[in-house]
Amino acid sequence: MKIILREGSAEITEKKSRFIATVYAVRTPDEANEKIAAIRKQYWDARHNCSAMVIGERGEFSRCSDDGEPAGTAGRPMLSVLSGAGVTNALAVVTRYFGGVLLGTGGLVRAYSAAVQEALNACTLSECTEGLCLKIGTDYNGIGKIQYILAQRSLPVTDTSYTDTVEITTLVPAAQAGALKTEITDKTGGRALFLAEDPVRYASSEGEAVLLEDDYFAKIF
């Protein structure tokens, strides 16, 4: 399953109706319901605020609402887009401003699906990774080599401290940790010290990284 590192929104127009979609990161149904209530307040004059959510480590919990649209034309298609993308701990809300032209069942399904897909495209998604938070110490001659190795492996740097020595912290998948430590030791001529390595669960994408707390996937079942 993937989670949302950065939320996204989009707007499409279909036969003069506006569909404003936002995809949020949420941890629990209660948090999702608060987001939905906030959207209703923001778009108080809209005819519909439809929603779909997928929550749980394996997407075990799902719920959707057509919010007055014909049954099965909004919430269920929105949920299908989220499920098809393999995301969890995610909420999609689509606000519709009616444009005066009826879209029909098929048109509504396509419009709500497309709006959520466009909002998802604007998000940054990432798979959850079991790994290590690895703190490495070295001298100023070794830091450039370590930074190069981490960049080549697309591993995020979460902290760097410069004093009389340099300490750099990275997140590495557990399966890669052994090979990484060997490469760093070899390339720095043994000048690197591995100061700490703590097991973590994290998500990362394009240099961004987020540590996931133990309760990130709520036990709600």
MARDO-232354 format. One record per residue: x, z, y of N, C-alpha, C, O in turn; residue in three letters; residue number from 1. Coordinates in steps of 0.05 Angstrom, whole numbers, always signed. Atoms other than C-alpha are relative to their C-alpha. Example, Ala and Ser with C-alpha at 12.3 -4.5 7.8 and 13.67 -1.06 7.14 Angstrom:
TORNU     n.X     n.Z     n.Y    ca.X    ca.Z    ca.Y     c.X     c.Z     c.Y     o.X     o.Z     o.Y  res    n
TORNU     +18      +0     -24    +246    +156     -90     +18      +0     +24     +39     +13     +24  ALA    1
TORNU     -16      -1     -24    +273    +143     -21     -15     +14     +22      -5     +18     +44  SER    2
//
This chain:
TORNU     n.X     n.Z     n.Y    ca.X    ca.Z    ca.Y     c.X     c.Z     c.Y     o.X     o.Z     o.Y  res    n
TORNU     +17      +0     -24      +0      +0      +0     +17      +0     +25     +40     +11     +25  MET    1
TORNU     -14      +1     -26     +21     -13     +72     -14     +19     +20     -38     +24     +17  LYS    2
TORNU     +12     -16     -21     +10     +32    +132      +5     -14     +27     +22     -32     +29  ILE    3
TORNU      -3     +12     -26      +5     +16    +206     +20     +16     +16     +17     +39     +22  ILE    4
TORNU     -20     -12     -18     +67     +31    +247      -8      -3     +29      -4     +15     +45  LEU    5
TORNU      +9      +5     -28     +39      +0    +311     -28     -12      -1     -32     -32     -15  ARG    6
TORNU     +28      +9      +0     -35      -9    +324      -3     -26     +16     +14     -33     +33  GLU    7
TORNU      +4     +26     -13     -63     -75    +347     -29      -5      +7     -47      +7      -5  GLY    8
TORNU     +27      +8      -8    -124    -106    +381      -1     -30      +6     +20     -42     +11  SER    9
TORNU      +3     +29      -5    -152    -175    +392     -29      -5      +8     -47     +12      +3  ALA   10
TORNU     +27      +7      -8    -213    -209    +421      -5     -30      -6     +12     -47      +0  GLU   11
TORNU      +8     +28      +5    -248    -273    +397     -28      -4     +12     -43     +15     +16  ILE   12
TORNU     +27      +8      -9    -309    -310    +423     -12     -20     -19      +1     -39     -27  THR   13
TORNU     +14     +17     +18    -360    -342    +378     -28      -5     +11     -45     +13     +12  GLU   14
TORNU     +26      +8     -12    -418    -380    +409      -9     +20     +21     -32     +30     +21  LYS   15
TORNU      +5     -17     -23    -414    -337    +472      -1     +30      -6      -2     +46     +13  LYS   16
TORNU      -2     -29      +7    -412    -271    +434     +29      +8      +0     +46      -6     -11  SER   17
TORNU     -27     -11      -1    -350    -229    +447      +4     +20     -23     -13     +38     -27  ARG   18
TORNU      -7     -19     +21    -318    -193    +388     +27     +13      +7     +48      -1      +6  PHE   19
TORNU     -24     -14      -8    -267    -140    +409      +8     +18     -23      -7     +37     -30  ILE   20
TORNU      -8     -14     +24    -228    -113    +350     +25     +17      +5     +43      +8     +19  ALA   21
TORNU     -23     -17      -1    -179     -56    +344      +5     +12     -28     -14     +21     -41  THR   22
TORNU      -7     -12     +25    -142     -31    +282     +17     +25      +7     +38     +23     +20  VAL   23
TORNU     -13     -25      -5    -120     +42    +284     +13     +11     -25      +4      +5     -47  TYR   24
TORNU     -11     -16     +22     -76     +86    +241     -15     +27      +0     -16     +41     +21  ALA   25
TORNU     +15     -25      +2    -117    +146    +216      +8     +14     -26     +17      +0     -45  VAL   26
TORNU      -7     -15     +24    -105    +201    +165     -24     +10     -16     -22     +14     -40  ARG   27
TORNU     +24     -11     +13    -175    +227    +150     -25     -13     +11     -24     -26     +32  THR   28
TORNU     +25     +11     -10    -247    +205    +156      -9     +13     +26     -20      -1     +43  PRO   29
TORNU      +8     -13     -26    -258    +257    +211     +15     -12     +23      +4     -17     +44  ASP   30
TORNU     -15     +13     -22    -202    +226    +252     -11     -28      +6     -12     -36     +29  GLU   31
TORNU     +12     +27      -4    -232    +157    +240     -26      +2     +16     -31     -14     +33  ALA   32
TORNU     +25      -3     -13    -300    +182    +262      +3      +6     +30     -13      -2     +47  ASN   33
TORNU      -6      -6     -29    -270    +209    +327      +7     -26     +15      -1     -29     +38  GLU   34
TORNU      -7     +26     -12    -240    +140    +341     -25     -17      +5     -28     -29     +26  LYS   35
TORNU     +25     +16      -2    -307    +107    +328     -17     +11     +24     -28      -5     +39  ILE   36
TORNU     +16     -12     -22    -342    +156    +375     +12      -7     +27      -2     -12     +47  ALA   37
TORNU     -13      +7     -25    -290    +141    +429      -5     -29      +8      -9     -35     +31  ALA   38
TORNU      +6     +28      -5    -302     +67    +422     -28      -4     +10     -34     -19     +28  ILE   39
TORNU     +28      +1      -8    -377     +77    +427      -3      +8     +30     -19      -3     +45  ARG   40
TORNU      +1      -9     -28    -366    +115    +492     +13     -20     +19      +2     -25     +41  LYS   41
TORNU     -13     +19     -17    -318     +63    +519     -17     -25      +4     -20     -35     +26  GLN   42
TORNU     +17     +25      -1    -364      +4    +502     -30      +8      -3     -44      -1     -20  TYR   43
TORNU     +27     -11      +2    -429     +41    +515     -22     -21      +3     -44     -17      -7  TRP   44
TORNU     +20     +20      -6    -465     -22    +537      +1     -23     -21     -14     -42     -18  ASP   45
TORNU      -1     +21     +20    -447     -63    +475     -22      +3     -20     -32     +26     -24  ALA   46
TORNU     +22      -2     +19    -500     -80    +423      +9     +12     -26      -6     +27     -39  ARG   47
TORNU     -10     -10     +26    -457     -64    +362     +29      +9      +1     +45      -3     +15  HIS   48
TORNU     -27      -9      +4    -395     -24    +345      +3      +5     -30      -1     +26     -40  ASN   49
TORNU      -2      +0     +29    -382     -40    +272     +28     +11      -9     +47      +8      +6  CYS   50
TORNU     -25     -13      +8    -328      -5    +231      +5      -2     -30     -14      -6     -46  SER   51
TORNU      -8      -1     +28    -290      -3    +166     +26     +17      -2     +43     +14     +16  ALA   52
TORNU     -24     -17      +3    -238     +47    +141      +9      +0     -29      -7      -1     -48  MET   53
TORNU     -13      -4     +26    -190     +53     +82     +20     +23      +3     +37     +22     +20  VAL   54
TORNU     -16     -24      -3    -157    +121     +71      +9      +9     -28      -6      +6     -47  ILE   55
TORNU     -10     -11     +25    -114    +153     +17     +25     -15      -9     +29     -38      -2  GLY   56
TORNU     -26     +11      +8     -47    +140     -16      -3     -27     -14     +14     -44     -12  GLU   57
TORNU      +5     +25     +14     -77     +85     -59     -26     -13     +10     -38     -30      -3  ARG   58
TORNU     +25     +11     -12    -136     +68     -13     -24      +9     -15     -44      -6     -17  GLY   59
TORNU     +22     -10     +17    -182    +112     -55     -26      +3     +15     -48      +1      +3  GLU   60
TORNU     +24      -5     -15    -231    +125      +1      -5     -23     +19     +13     -32     +34  PHE   61
TORNU      +8     +22     -18    -268     +70     +38     -28      +4      +9     -45     +15      -5  SER   62
TORNU     +27      -3     -11    -329     +67     +83      -2     -22     +21     +17     -29     +34  ARG   63
TORNU      +4     +20     -20    -360     +15    +128     -28      +2     +12     -46     +14      -1  CYS   64
TORNU     +26      -1     -14    -418      +7    +177      -5     -26     +14     +12     -38     +28  SER   65
TORNU      +9     +24     -14    -457     -53    +201     -11      +5     +28     -14     -13     +44  ASP   66
TORNU      +9      -9     -26    -483     -13    +261     -22     -19     +12     -20     -27     +35  ASP   67
TORNU     +23     +15      -9    -548     -52    +266      +1     -30      -5     -19     -44      -2  GLY   68
TORNU      -2     +28      +8    -522    -121    +245     -14      -3     -27     -17     +17     -42  GLU   69
TORNU     +12      +3     +26    -557    -151    +184     +19     +10     -22     +43      +7     -21  PRO   70
TORNU     -15     -13     +21    -535    -115    +121     +21     -19     -13     +14     -41     -20  ALA   71
TORNU     -21     +15     +14    -469    -139     +93     +14     -21     +17     +31     -36      +7  GLY   72
TORNU     -12     +22     -17    -450    -184    +153     +23      +9     +17     +37      -7     +29  THR   73
TORNU     -21     -10     -18    -401    -138    +189     +19     +19     -14     +42     +12     -19  ALA   74
TORNU     -17     -20     +11    -375     -75    +157     +13      -8     -26     +37      -4     -29  GLY   75
TORNU     -12      +8     +26    -365    -103     +87     +21     -22      +3     +42     -19      -9  ARG   76
TORNU     -21     +19      -4    -328    -165    +110     +25     +12     +14     +47      +4      +8  PRO   77
TORNU     -22     -13     -13    -285    -122    +156     +17     +16     -21     +41     +16     -20  MET   78
TORNU     -13     -16     +21    -269     -76     +97     +16     -18     -19     +38     -11     -28  LEU   79
TORNU     -14     +20     +18    -250    -137     +54     +26      -9     +13     +46     -13      -2  SER   80
TORNU     -25      +8     -13    -198    -158    +106     +21     +22      -2     +44     +16      -8  VAL   81
TORNU     -19     -22      +3    -166     -89    +106     +10      +3     -28     +34      +5     -33  LEU   82
TORNU      -8      -3     +28    -166     -85     +30     +17     -23      -8     +37     -20     -23  SER   83
TORNU     -16     +24      +7    -140    -156     +24     +28      +1     +11     +46     -11      -1  GLY   84
TORNU     -26      -2     -12     -82    -139     +69     +16     +23     -13     +40     +25      -8  ALA   85
TORNU     -14     -22     +14     -64     -79     +25      +7     +23     +18     +26     +37     +13  GLY   86
TORNU      -6     -22     -18     -67     -29     +82     -16     +25      -7     -38     +22     -17  VAL   87
TORNU     +14     -25      +3     -87     +44     +78      +4     +17     +24     +21     +12     +41  THR   88
TORNU      +1     -17     -24     -99    +100    +128      -4     -17     +25     +10     -15     +45  ASN   89
TORNU      +6     +19     -21    -129     +46    +171     -30      -1      +7     -46      +2     -11  ALA   90
TORNU     +28      +3     -10    -192     +39    +213      -2     -25     +17     +15     -29     +35  LEU   91
TORNU      +6     +23     -17    -220     -25    +242     -27      +4     +13     -46     +11      +0  ALA   92
TORNU     +25      -1     -15    -273     -24    +296      -3     -26     +15     +16     -35     +29  VAL   93
TORNU      +6     +25     -14    -305     -88    +323     -24      +5     +18     -46     +11      +8  VAL   94
TORNU     +22      -2     -20    -348     -85    +386     -10     -28      +5      +6     -46     +10  THR   95
TORNU     +12     +27      -6    -396    -143    +396     -18      +2     +24     -36     +18     +27  ARG   96
TORNU     +18      +4     -23    -426    -164    +462     -15     -26      -6      -3     -48      -7  TYR   97
TORNU     +17     +23      +8    -484    -211    +444      +0     -21     +22      -4     -14     +46  PHE   98
TORNU      -1     +21     -19    -479    -278    +478     -25     -17      +3     -26     -36     +18  GLY   99
TORNU     +26     +13      -2    -551    -300    +469      -5     -22     -21     -27     -33     -21  GLY  100
TORNU      +4     +20     +21    -540    -347    +410      +3     +13     -27     +24     +26     -32  VAL  101
TORNU      -1     -12     +27    -556    -325    +339     +22     -14     -17     +24     -39     -16  LEU  102
TORNU     -21     +11     +16    -497    -335    +292      -7      -5     -29      +6     -20     -43  LEU  103
TORNU      +8      +2     +28    -533    -329    +226     +19     +17     -18     +39     +27      -9  GLY  104
TORNU     -15     -17     +18    -508    -291    +165     +29      -9      -3     +48      +7      +0  THR  105
TORNU     -27     +10      +5    -448    -336    +151     +17      +2     +25     +41      +8     +24  GLY  106
TORNU     -15      -1     -25    -428    -339    +224      +9     +28      +7     +31     +32     +17  GLY  107
TORNU      -8     -28      -5    -428    -263    +231     +22      +9     -19     +42     +21     -10  LEU  108
TORNU     -21      -7     +19    -387    -254    +168     +27     -12      +9     +48      +2      +9  VAL  109
TORNU     -25     +13      -8    -335    -304    +193     +11     +12     +26     +35     +16     +28  ARG  110
TORNU      -9     -11     -26    -333    -275    +263     +12     +28      -3     +33     +34      +8  ALA  111
TORNU     -11     -27      +4    -324    -202    +242     +26      +0     -16     +44     +15     -10  TYR  112
TORNU     -24      +2     +16    -273    -221    +189     +24     -10     +17     +46      +0     +16  SER  113
TORNU     -21     +12     -17    -234    -264    +239     +10     +20     +21     +34     +21     +27  ALA  114
TORNU      -8     -19     -21    -234    -210    +292     +19     +21     -11     +39     +28      +1  ALA  115
TORNU     -18     -20     +12    -204    -158    +245     +26     -12      -8     +47      +0      -4  VAL  116
TORNU     -25     +13      +8    -153    -208    +219     +18      -4     +24     +42      +0     +22  GLN  117
TORNU     -16      +4     -24    -130    -223    +290     +12     +27      +9     +35     +28     +18  GLU  118
TORNU     -10     -26      -8    -124    -149    +305     +23      +9     -19     +42     +21     -11  ALA  119
TORNU     -21      -7     +19     -84    -138    +241     +25     -16      +5     +48      -5      +3  LEU  120
TORNU     -24     +16      -7     -38    -195    +261     +16     +11     +23     +40      +7     +25  ASN  121
TORNU     -13     -12     -23     -23    -157    +324     +13     +27      -6     +27     +39     +10  ALA  122
TORNU     -11     -26      +9      -4     -94    +285     +28      -4     -12     +35     -26     -19  CYS  123
TORNU     -24      +0     +16     +63     -76    +256      -5     +17     -25     -13     +40     -23  THR  124
TORNU      +6     -13     +26     +55     -59    +182     +26      +5     -15     +46      -8     -11  LEU  125
TORNU     -24      -6     +16    +103     -28    +133      -9     +14     -26     -28     +29     -26  SER  126
TORNU      +4     -15     +25    +105      -5     +61     +13     +27      +1     +32     +31     +16  GLU  127
TORNU     -12     -27      +2    +119     +68     +46     +23      -1     -19     +22     -13     -41  CYS  128
TORNU     -24      +0     +16    +188     +81     +18      +8     +28      -7      +9     +46     +10  THR  129
TORNU     -12     -25      +9    +215    +138     -24     +30      -3      +4     +42     -21      -7  GLU  130
TORNU     -29      +4      -5    +286    +149      +1     +14     +26      +9      +4     +48      +3  GLY  131
TORNU     -16     -22     -10    +338    +193     +33      +5      -3     +30      +8     -25     +40  LEU  132
TORNU     -10      -2     -27    +353    +215    +104     +29      +7      -2     +36     +30      -8  CYS  133
TORNU     -29      -3      +5    +428    +206    +102     +15      +3     +27     +14     -15     +44  LEU  134
TORNU     -17      -5     -24    +474    +236    +155     +29      -5      -7     +39      +7     -26  LYS  135
TORNU     -27      +9      +6    +543    +205    +157     +18      +8     +24     +12      +3     +47  ILE  136
TORNU     -20      -7     -21    +604    +232    +196     +24     -18      -4     +33     -23     -26  GLY  137
TORNU     -24     +16      +1    +664    +190    +214     +15      +2     +26      +6     +16     +45  THR  138
TORNU     -15      +1     -26    +717    +178    +268      -8     -25     +15     -25     -41      +5  ASP  139
TORNU      +8     +23     -16    +712    +127    +323      +9     -27     -11      -1     -48      -3  TYR  140
TORNU      -9     +25     +13    +749     +76    +281     -19      -9     -21     -22     -33     -27  ASN  141
TORNU     +17      +7     +22    +698     +79    +226     -29      -6      +8     -43     -19      -8  GLY  142
TORNU     +29      +2      -7    +632     +79    +265      -9     -29      +1     -31     -36      -7  ILE  143
TORNU      +8     +28      -2    +632      +4    +278      -5     -12     -27     -24     -28     -30  GLY  144
TORNU      +4     +11     +27    +640     -12    +204     -26     +10     -12     -40      -5     -25  LYS  145
TORNU     +25     -11     +11    +583     +35    +186     -24     -13     +13     -43     -19      -1  ILE  146
TORNU     +23     +13     -14    +537      +6    +239      -4     -28     -11     -27     -37     -14  GLN  147
TORNU      +2     +28     +10    +553     -64    +213     -13      +1     -28     -31     -16     -34  TYR  148
TORNU     +11      -2     +27    +537     -43    +141     -30      +6      +1     -46      -7     -14  ILE  149
TORNU     +28      -8      -2    +471     -11    +160     -16     -24     +11     -39     -29      +1  LEU  150
TORNU     +14     +23     -11    +451     -73    +201      -3     -21     -21     -24     -34     -23  ALA  151
TORNU      +1     +20     +21    +468    -119    +143     -21      +6     -21     -33     -12     -32  GLN  152
TORNU     +20      -9     +20    +423     -78     +98     -27      +5     +13     -46     +13      -1  ARG  153
TORNU     +25      -4     -15    +368     -74    +152     -10     +29      -3     -34     +34      -6  SER  154
TORNU      +7     -28      +1    +370      +2    +149      -2     +11     +28     +16      +7     +44  LEU  155
TORNU      +4     -11     -27    +343     +39    +210     +19     +23      +6     +25     +40     -11  PRO  156
TORNU     -16     -22     -10    +388     +85    +250     -19     +18     +16     -31     +10     +36  VAL  157
TORNU     +19     -18     -14    +347    +146    +271     +14     +18     +20      +0     +30     +37  THR  158
TORNU     -14     -17     -19    +401    +185    +308     +30      -6      -1     +41     -12     -22  ASP  159
TORNU     -29      +2      -1    +473    +179    +331     +11     +21     +20      +1     +23     +43  THR  160
TORNU     -12     -21     -16    +515    +236    +359     +30      -5      +4     +45      -8     -16  SER  161
TORNU     -28      +5      -6    +582    +226    +394     +12     +25     +12      +4     +35     +33  TYR  162
TORNU     -16     -22     -10    +630    +284    +402     +29      -7      -5     +38     -29      +2  THR  163
TORNU     -27      +8      +7    +702    +287    +378      +0     -18     -25     +19     -32     -30  ASP  164
TORNU      +5     +19     +22    +674    +252    +317     -27     -13      +5     -40      -7     +25  THR  165
TORNU     +26     +12      -2    +612    +210    +306     -17      +6     -24      -8      +5     -47  VAL  166
TORNU     +19      -5     +22    +550    +228    +265     -23     -20      +4     -34     -22     +25  GLU  167
TORNU     +22     +20      -1    +499    +174    +248     -19      +5     -23     -10     +11     -45  ILE  168
TORNU     +21      -6     +20    +434    +184    +211     -16     -25      -5     -25     -39     +13  THR  169
TORNU     +15     +24      +8    +398    +130    +172     -20      +8     -22     -18     +29     -34  THR  170
TORNU     +20      -3     +21    +340    +123    +124      +6     -22     -21      +9     -46     -13  LEU  171
TORNU      -8     +19     +20    +356     +89     +58     -18      +4     -25     -22     +26     -34  VAL  172
TORNU     +15      -3     +25    +313     +74      -4     +17     +14     -21     +41      +9     -23  PRO  173
TORNU     -15     -16     +19    +332    +120     -60     +17     -17     -19     +39     -10     -27  ALA  174
TORNU     -13     +17     +18    +351     +62    -105     +26     -13     +11     +43     -22      -4  ALA  175
TORNU     -23     +13     -13    +402     +36     -54     +21     +21      +9     +43     +13     +17  GLN  176
TORNU     -17     -21     -12    +434    +103     -35     +28      +0     -13     +48      +1      +2  ALA  177
TORNU     -26      +0     +13    +490    +101     -87     +18     -23      +8     +41     -19     +15  GLY  178
TORNU     -16     +24      -7    +512     +31     -71      +8      +1     +30     +30      -7     +37  ALA  179
TORNU      -7      -2     -28    +509     +45      +4     +23     +19      +4     +42     +13     +19  LEU  180
TORNU     -21     -19      -4    +553    +106      -1     +27     -11     -10     +48      -6      +2  LYS  181
TORNU     -25     +12     +11    +604     +68     -44     +11     -20     +20     +35     -21     +25  THR  182
TORNU      -9     +21     -19    +606     +10      +6     +12     +13     +25     +32      +4     +35  GLU  183
TORNU     -10     -13     -24    +614     +57     +66     +28     +13      -5     +46     +11     +11  ILE  184
TORNU     -26     -12      +7    +670     +95     +31     +22     -21      -2     +44     -16      +9  THR  185
TORNU     -20     +21      +3    +706     +31     +13      +8     -13     +27     +31     -16     +33  ASP  186
TORNU      -5     +15     -25    +698      -4     +81     +13     +18     +21     +26      +7     +40  LYS  187
TORNU     -13     -18     -20    +721     +58    +121     +26     +12     -11     +38     +29      +3  THR  188
TORNU     -25     -11     +11    +780     +73     +76      -3     +30      -5     +17     +45      -3  GLY  189
TORNU      +4     -28      +6    +749    +140     +58      -2     +18     +24      -2     +42     +21  GLY  190
TORNU      +2     -17     -24    +742    +163    +130     -28     +10      +6     -33     +25     +25  ARG  191
TORNU     +28      -9      -4    +667    +174    +123      -6     +24     -17      +2     +25     -40  ALA  192
TORNU     +10     -23     +15    +636    +240    +102     -30      -1      +0     -43      -7     +20  LEU  193
TORNU     +29      -1      +3    +565    +247     +76      -9     +29      +4      -6     +45     -15  PHE  194
TORNU      +5     -27      -9    +541    +309    +112     -26     +12     -11     -28     +36     -15  LEU  195
TORNU     +26      -9     +10    +469    +313     +88     -15     -24     -11     -13     -46      -2  ALA  196
TORNU     +17     +20     +11    +421    +274     +45     -25     +14     -10     -25     +27     -31  GLU  197
TORNU     +25     -13      +6    +349    +298     +44     -21     -20      -9     -24     -41      +3  ASP  198
TORNU     +21     +18      +9    +293    +266      +4     -23      -2     +20     -32     +18     +30  PRO  199
TORNU     +21      +5     -20    +240    +235     +50     -17     -23     -10     -10     -39     -27  VAL  200
TORNU     +17     +23      +2    +182    +187     +50      -2     -12     +28      -7      +3     +47  ARG  201
TORNU      +0     +12     -26    +184    +137    +107     -11     -28      +0     -15     -40     -22  TYR  202
TORNU      +8     +28      -4    +160     +71    +134     +17     -12     +21     +24      +1     +41  ALA  203
TORNU     -17     +13     -20    +202     +21    +172      -5     -30      +2     -14     -42     -17  SER  204
TORNU      +3     +29      -5    +199     -49    +202     +14      -8     +25     +10      +5     +46  SER  205
TORNU     -14     +12     -24    +243     -89    +249     +14     +22     +17     +11     +22     +41  GLU  206
TORNU     -15     -20     -14    +286     -29    +266     -16     +25      +8      -4     +45     +16  GLY  207
TORNU     +17     -24      -5    +227     +19    +276      -3     +16     -26      -5      +4     -47  GLU  208
TORNU      +3     -16     +24    +221     +77    +228     -16     +25      +7     -14     +36     +29  ALA  209
TORNU     +16     -24      -3    +172    +135    +219      +2     +16     -25      -3      +6     -47  VAL  210
TORNU      +1     -18     +23    +181    +195    +174     -28      +8      -5     -43     +15     +14  LEU  211
TORNU     +28      -8      +7    +117    +211    +137      +0     +28     -10     +14     +36     -29  LEU  212
TORNU      +2     -28      +8     +98    +284    +132     -13      +2     -27     -26     -17     -37  GLU  213
TORNU     +11      -4     +27     +77    +313     +65     -30      -4      -1     -41     -12     -21  ASP  214
TORNU     +29      +3      +0      +4    +312     +87      -9     -26     +12     -32     -29     +20  ASP  215
TORNU      +8     +25     -13      +5    +241    +113     -24     -13     -15     -42     -24      -2  TYR  216
TORNU     +23      +9     +15     -42    +221     +57     -17     +25      -8     -10     +40     -26  PHE  217
TORNU     +17     -24      +3     -97    +273     +61     -13      +1     -28     -21     -19     -39  ALA  218
TORNU     +14      -5     +25    -126    +303      -2     -30      +4      +6     -38     +26     +12  LYS  219
TORNU     +28      -1      -9    -199    +287     +11     -19      -6     -23     -43      -9     -18  ILE  220
TORNU     +18      +9     +22    -226    +271     -58      -4     +23     -20     -19     +20     -39  PHE  221
//
